[in-house]
Amino acid sequence: MSAAQLLVVLDVDSTLTRDEGIDLLAESVSPKVAAEVSAITAAAMRGEIDFAQSLTQRVRALAGVSRATIEQATARVRITDGAHTLVTTLHAHGHLVGAVSGGFHEMVDPLALELGLDMHRANRFEWEGDALTGGILGPLIDAAAKERTLLEWAQAHHIDLARTVAIGDGGNDVAMLRRAGVGIAFMAKPVAKDAADVIIDTPDLSRVLDTLGIGRL
């Protein structure tokens, strides 16, 4: 692609990070809850069940989890290899990088700060004091919301849709992969690969730079 400004928008769980954040939280509750939540997550990412319904079910199982537990789980999240290189290089070339997640701000905010993302959006847990209620505040970030976010950010920064890049791995990313100028399926489920223009099966996000024809620093 040419040197004109790009907007690159990434999914978070299993794309920008190597983990599913909500699965890490479920592990803090009990092995039974962890297995249940992990199975629902996997089915949702394969596009087999409705994402919004699956997220509601998973969060309900986390009722009572404390802020300290979320902070501990967040500390266990592993950033995907090449993510720092990707963001740093895109910024050096004058491009914008954002993340939109079906996960939660409580876990995504520290990641966005560490990577220096230009923008990010995620769901929000409902709290009662220091514990999760098992509910979610506000509209869910589902596939349609991810697509709208891509369009909103492109419009806000006066970037033509053809200059947008979406990167994701699962069913919740399909709409934005199809809508972006370039949709990249990264270590993805078949449903995301079918929707993408480019498939990367190597667990290194810096490979996106090669796809976009952007030289590394």
Secondary structure, 3 states (H helix, E strand, C coil): CCCCCCEEEECHHHHHECCCHHHHHHHCCCHHHHHHHHHHHHHHHCCCCCHHHHHHHHHHCCCCCEHHHHHHHHHHCCECCCHHHHHHHHHHCCCEEEEEEEEEHHHHHHHHHHHCCCEEEEEEEEEECCEEEEEEECCCCCHHHHHHHHHHHHHHCCCCHHHEEEEECCHHHHHHHHHCCEEEEECCCHHHHHHCCEEECCCCCCHHHHHHCCCCC
